[in-house]
Amino acid sequence: MIDVQHLNKAFKGKPAVQDVSFSITRGEMVGYLGPNGAGKSTTIKVLTGLLVPDSGVVSVGGLVPWRERRRHVARLGAVFGQRTTLWWDLPVRESLELLRHVYRVPREKFVENLRAFTELLELGPFLNTPARSLSLGQRMRADLAAALLHDPELLFLDEPTVGLDVVAKERIREFVRHINAQRGVTVLLTTHDLGDVERLARRVMIIDTGRLLYDGDLPELQARYGSARELIVDFEEAPATAPLPGLEVLEHSGPRVRYAFSGPAAVPIALVTALAPVRDITVKEPDIEPTIRRIYEGKLLAAHPTSTNPDRSKCLFSQIP
Ligand SMILES: Nc1ncnc2c1ncn2[C@@H]1O[C@H](COP(=O)(O)OP(=O)(O)OP(=O)(O)O)[C@@H](O)[C@H]1O
């Protein structure tokens, strides 16, 4: 679906994206992460055809985005958390009608999609409200519907949950999961909210100072660069503090013990359940945030210069000057 090879783009001689290469297959949902100024927007602008790169080969659905813009944009949708594609003073329904004309969506298709999105995104209560009077969460939902009315194959999401409360974030994520699973829409997600990534993307690409640092599975990123997993065990009674192989006691407070471990949870669970009668066990995954921060800060780059998974996970750290 997306193929990028050796993409370079500089502004006034200052590189924004340097030798970036990746491929995304149809139906994938990929998180594109990086600190401010890393080069995410520049990449997305090239992929949407808004920017022409200095060098590199880019193909999206077989088209060169900036050369065949009209055909290209007909096949993609984009949602930017920071701004809206809706007409500010028009009721949402009229904005959507206008977009129907822009994208030349057949009326039956429009009616069918509007009905589906109204139900999934609960647009009904504010379809007749002008965009300027919507809450941020409502506006995001309307923008998502607007981006998908013409059945695009590819969706760019830029900070889709920024500024929303937990419930509103979840609603957006659920919808994105739905359109990816049910409609097969390929999704490239740019976000600073790692909750979005954890909920939506199995694969992440990490860019910093214009260079792609990591491209691979999120669980593998966690396993290789993340902190340990935690096993929180509530015993029936406070257990004796016997050392268990592969488990480190982080905290022991009455019948509750917190252990750190790595790898699959089956063996640690078997060990603690053999130690004493257990009432409850929880496995807590490490937060992704410190992992990503450590990668940005480069602390692990020198320590792990190569990948153990040549198929997909690529640590491109050796490219760092
Ligand atoms: N139109 C432009 N003119 C000059 N410099 C630019 C332009 N667009 C981006 N840059 C520079 O290119 C670099 C990459 O910017 P880019 O917007 O791609 O980063 P980003 O990862 O999207 O950041 P953010 O998360 O803050 O949106 C930055 O140094 C930025 O200042």
PDBQT file of the ligand as one rigid body, heavy atoms in Angstrom, charges set to zero:
ROOT
HETATM    1  N1  LIG A 401       7.723  24.381   6.040  1.00  0.00    +0.000 N 
HETATM    2  C1  LIG A 401       8.843  24.278   6.762  1.00  0.00    +0.000 A 
HETATM    3  N2  LIG A 401       9.817  25.197   6.643  1.00  0.00    +0.000 NA
HETATM    4  C2  LIG A 401      10.968  25.089   7.361  1.00  0.00    +0.000 A 
HETATM    5  N3  LIG A 401      11.232  24.091   8.231  1.00  0.00    +0.000 NA
HETATM    6  C3  LIG A 401      10.284  23.145   8.393  1.00  0.00    +0.000 A 
HETATM    7  C4  LIG A 401       9.043  23.177   7.671  1.00  0.00    +0.000 A 
HETATM    8  N4  LIG A 401       8.306  22.095   8.040  1.00  0.00    +0.000 NA
HETATM    9  C5  LIG A 401       9.046  21.416   8.946  1.00  0.00    +0.000 A 
HETATM   10  N5  LIG A 401      10.227  22.038   9.154  1.00  0.00    +0.000 N 
HETATM   11  C6  LIG A 401      11.308  21.565  10.054  1.00  0.00    +0.000 C 
HETATM   12  O1  LIG A 401      11.564  20.217   9.741  1.00  0.00    +0.000 OA
HETATM   13  C7  LIG A 401      11.785  19.455  10.931  1.00  0.00    +0.000 C 
HETATM   14  C8  LIG A 401      10.775  18.326  11.012  1.00  0.00    +0.000 C 
HETATM   15  O2  LIG A 401       9.481  18.894  11.246  1.00  0.00    +0.000 OA
HETATM   16  P1  LIG A 401       8.129  18.049  11.275  1.00  0.00    +0.000 P 
HETATM   17  O3  LIG A 401       7.005  19.033  11.300  1.00  0.00    +0.000 OA
HETATM   18  O4  LIG A 401       8.147  17.051  10.181  1.00  0.00    +0.000 OA
HETATM   19  O5  LIG A 401       8.246  17.303  12.692  1.00  0.00    +0.000 OA
HETATM   20  P2  LIG A 401       7.135  16.501  13.514  1.00  0.00    +0.000 P 
HETATM   21  O6  LIG A 401       7.779  15.212  13.909  1.00  0.00    +0.000 OA
HETATM   22  O7  LIG A 401       5.879  16.419  12.737  1.00  0.00    +0.000 OA
HETATM   23  O8  LIG A 401       6.940  17.407  14.804  1.00  0.00    +0.000 OA
HETATM   24  P3  LIG A 401       5.602  17.685  15.685  1.00  0.00    +0.000 P 
HETATM   25  O9  LIG A 401       5.380  16.474  16.521  1.00  0.00    +0.000 OA
HETATM   26  O10 LIG A 401       6.023  18.871  16.508  1.00  0.00    +0.000 OA
HETATM   27  O11 LIG A 401       4.491  17.989  14.739  1.00  0.00    +0.000 OA
HETATM   28  C9  LIG A 401      11.717  20.436  12.079  1.00  0.00    +0.000 C 
HETATM   29  O12 LIG A 401      13.025  20.856  12.361  1.00  0.00    +0.000 OA
HETATM   30  C10 LIG A 401      10.898  21.584  11.516  1.00  0.00    +0.000 C 
HETATM   31  O13 LIG A 401      11.245  22.799  12.129  1.00  0.00    +0.000 OA
ENDROOT
TORSDOF 0
